[in-house]
Amino acid sequence: MAGIAHTPVMLEEVMSFLEPPRADALMLDCTLGEGGHAEAFLARYPSIRYVGIDADPAIQAKAKERLAPYGDRVEYRLGYFDEVLAGLELRPDLILFDLGVSMFHFAESGRGFGHGKDEALDMRLSPEAPRSAAALLAEEREEEIARIIYEYGEERLSRRIASAIVAARRTGGVRTTGALAELVWGAVPPSYRHGKVHPATRTFQALRIAVNDELGRAERGLRSAAALLASGGLVAVISFHSLEDRIAKNVFRELAGRGPMGRDGAGDVLAALRAPILELVTKKPILPSSEETARNPASRSAKLRVARKLGGDDARKLGGDDARKADGTVRGAAA
């Protein structure tokens, strides 16, 4: 199959944290992609078993070709990871999420993930996704399009862009990436067009997230992964923008009995009264090295978070300690 296999992001950091607890450990890769992380783990640990999930049959085919030398040590599951995880009955020792979209999708898929080529405006990671980006733009109300672009793209000019998109319906709508990029370019003021990134970049990100329900799937997937993980097992998440990282941080904090972080920096005190099932291994996200970002600019925004599954005694002890702290905090505040 044509193309050069991509370089996995933060590979050495991931491998340093996700060390198999035994020779025949089971590792679950929820975002297999082109199989870069998988290949590294299978090569370094010759007896581990590996299960790889991906929503896209085209990229899964590339991974199968890359991982063919490892034979039946690798199993493949096709589907969005949150849906696959909901039906699994495995007890993996290690779980990895790499939430970034593969360069394959931008460069080779032909599905309109970026504005660098003029392609059909599709953006579906899976052919099973209900509607394309073009359909979304043709069907949704202007207010909803503006909300998607603002919330998922963190685009402050979302209303201008949404208005231009709806106006374009009178002349056939927005069906290609080139048309969308040109429309956004024309909708924003001249001073906005010459920043570090193309002015349509945030709109493209927002539509991709909405089409694939990426944030909802990330939260559901992380919760399912924590439930499936074997006692003492490790789960790692690589995120590439603040929306994903916030979900990983808050889900991990909640399942560690600390609750999601509030705007004031304080966690949910009542969450400490619930028995935790995770322990935070990384209190703050791990960032890629300067050497990696120089070698692979796509890694610049990556953040890695890791948590460990508590066993029964660990959870009871940690839950009791945190509950006593929380109880003292509540009484102190009341006083």
Buried (B, 14 or more C-beta within 10 A) or exposed (E): EEEEBBBBBBBEBBBEBBEBEEEEBBBBBBBBBBBBBBBBBBEEBEEBBBBBBBBBEBBBEBBBEBBEEBEEBBEBBBBBBBBBBBEBEBEBBBBBBBBBBBBBBBBBBEBBBBBEEBBBBBBBBBEEBEBBBBBBBBEBEBEEBBBBBBBBBBBEBBBBBBBBBBEBEEEEBBBBBBBBBBBBBEBBEEEBEEEEEBBBBBBBBBBBBBBBBBBEBBBBBBBBBBEBBBBEBBBBBBBBBEBBBBBBBBBBBBBBBBBBBEEEEEBBBEBBBBBBBBBBBBEEBBBBEEEBBEEBEBBEBBBBBBBBBBEEEBBEEBBEEBBEEBEEEBEEEEE
